[in-house]
Structures are given as C-alpha cells and as structure tokens.
C-alpha cells in the first residue's frame, strides 16, 4: 500500500493545478455549485491533456533511465562523479591562492597531526561557483552550450508543443539561473503570451542552475539525485504551468526563436575572464544570502524561543512550519514517521532557500546528522528540494524580468507568487515519481 501512495500524490498535485487554473469562465447566470462545476468543466476542456500526458510519460521514462536502468543510471552516476572532480579542480586553484589551511580547514598543532578539519562554506562554495562559471563561459564562447540548449529546445517544441521562446528559456533553465535563462529570449519578453511568460517563470524556479548544482554537490549531496531532479522538475514545471495557465492566444506564439546572447570575449581566455567575474558576483551573492538566511533564522528562533519559554515549550520556526508540509511529504512517498523531518526541510526551503535545507540534509545522508532517514526518503527529499522555488526568488524574478519587460512588470509581479508555488508543486511531482519508482 505504501508504494502506491505516490500515485495518489501525483493525482492530488494535478488536481490542485486544475483547481488553480486561470481558465474556465462560467456563464454569468449560473450560481453556487452549478457555477463551480461549469468552471471546472471548462478548465478540463481548455487544458492540453495530450501535452500533460506526453510530459508525464517523458518524466517517468527519465526517472526509470536515470535511476533504474543499469547502463544509463551508471552513466548519470559517472556524470555526478565528473562534477565532483570538477569541484576538486576548483579546489586546486583555491589551495594555490589560499593554502590548505584555509581551503580545507586543516588546523595543526606543533608536532601533531591535523587537529581539526572543517568545511569552510565560503571558500569551497565560492571557488566552485567561480570555476564552473568560467568553464561555462568557455562553453558559450565555442558554442557548445548554445547547441545543447537548442537541441533541448527543439525536443521540447516537438514533443510538448512549446513555442520557440519558451522552449529556449525552459531548456536553458537547467544550465543557467532563473533570470539568466530569460536573458536568452530578452527580445521576445515584451510580446510573450501570458501562458508563455508564466511557463518560463515557473520552469526556471522549478529547476536549478549548473552553478547551484555544484553548490549542493559541494555540500555533500548525491550528484545523480540532483541531476535527475533538475531535468525532471524543469519538465514538470512546464506541465503544471500549462495546466494552471493554459495557452489561450495560440495565434500570437512563435514556433521558432533565436538565442539572444551577445558574444563576450575576443577569445577563449577573455570569455573565461568574463565568466569568472560573473561567477565571482554569483558567489558573493550566494554566500551573503546564505549568511543572511542563517542569521535571520537564528534571530527568529531566538525570539520564538523567548516567547515559548513563557509556556515551558521549546521549538524552532522550522519545527512549527514542518506540520503543514507533513501531509505533502506523505503524499509524495515519505513514510509517516519520517514526514516531520522532510516537512521541516521543505518548509526551510520555501521560507529561506534550498541551500540551507541541503546543508541539513547532506550530513543525514552521510550518517552524520541528528536523525536517520531511509534511502528512499533521502531520494525523495533530495528531489523535492531541488529548485529555486522560495520566497527570495520572488524579488529576483520581479526585479530581473521587470527590467527586461518594463511594460509587463505589474503582470510579472502579479503572477510571481503563484508561479513560485506551482514550481514547488513541480519539484514535489518529481519527488513523487521518483518515490513511486524507487
């Protein structure tokens, strides 16, 4: 019975998306239950169920290939190991600049072996982001990234029926950040249909960038889980976005679009320099945002602790927020006795960010955390947290996309919260599929 619960979770997520759909206006003379049923019927008829079924079939196939089929699952693990090696190369550069002591936290006492070995977040995460950003810039210079993005976009256009601009943006979302992927289609932003705009925003928040994957892997997260999650959730973001905001202006969409990306660098070394500078900016933002999130969480928990002490109670804000997420965790396949811990991680990801959640989950996976989770739960939690769908993304999207399309800033602001919640549902849908196939 427990193995069938994720099926219920998948159906519930799809049903919530249908109920949240923007389409389906009932006739004005209908009231009460008849009006609700009429609107619900209209929603069902306006949604492209062929696209939904195709997307779910592709995602089930992806999950099977990447998690179960020996050849491809081994290949994904090998890719994960390759990413880990890339991080090691980044650390070689960091060691040359800063030395073993700072990079690896190796503190010595005279005449003794290593006395302490610490994970220095700012160093390991920062230099990993900078190195990967430089490598991606070299890939852009030689056209490798563009070719991959175009190939993925062509696949999305033919299989899912997406327009050219939204296919490019959604394909790029698994490589670059949630605003950077929109820069590729900047000339098209002012004229995108509402459905296209909502889809690109949702898919970008549902998945995660390559530099972010490096951060999570540096924390100790299994690379194969994260690669699987990133691809699946980008696709699930499209599926749920097209249910919540169906395309109602097909005559306006463009079937073809070109990547709008100005060339940076006169040669590969100059391109790498631009990438390193961009990576440095990203690294500083990640480090400072995580520092703020941890500090803010500590401040909130301090105040909450003072209030609860008056009643002889003790709890953190993450503990309180965990309870509303426990049914969600159960629906996506987590055993009930582990739902509190996963619900706590999900709440932390939504309110703060996924890095803070992975910072708690990674030690648990490696057997060094304050609690134990089963292997299946580790996979589900890893996938459910893998995305940019948190409150901080609202400001990023409203500010970044609003600057690209000033004429639509109000519309972007109005759909940002719904887009973030649908993106969360997309990561939960991915987790439910993985939980079903575990």
Secondary structure, 3 states (H helix, E strand, C coil): CHHHHHHHHHHHHHHHHHHCCCCCCCCCCCCHHHHHHHHHHHHHHHCCHHHHHHHHHHHHHHHHHHHCCHHHHHHHHHHHHHHHHHHHHHHHHHHHHHCHHHHHCEEECCCCCEEEECCCHHHHHHHHHHHHHHHHHHHHHCCHHHHHHHHHHHHHHHHHCCCHHHHHHHHHCCCCCCCHHHHCCHHHHHHCCHHHHHHHHHHHHHCCCHHHHHHHHHHCCCHHHHHHHHHHHHHHHHHHHHHHCCCCCHHHCCCCCCCCCCCCCCCHHHHHHHHHHHHHHHHHHHHHHHHHHHHHHHHHHHHHHHHHHCCCCCCCHHHHHHHHHHHHHHHCCCCHHHHHHHHHHHHHHHHCCHHHHHHHHHHHHCCCCCCCCCHHHHHHHHHHCCCCCCHHHHHHHHHHHHHHCHHHHHHHHHHHHHHHHHHHHHHHHHHHHHHHHC
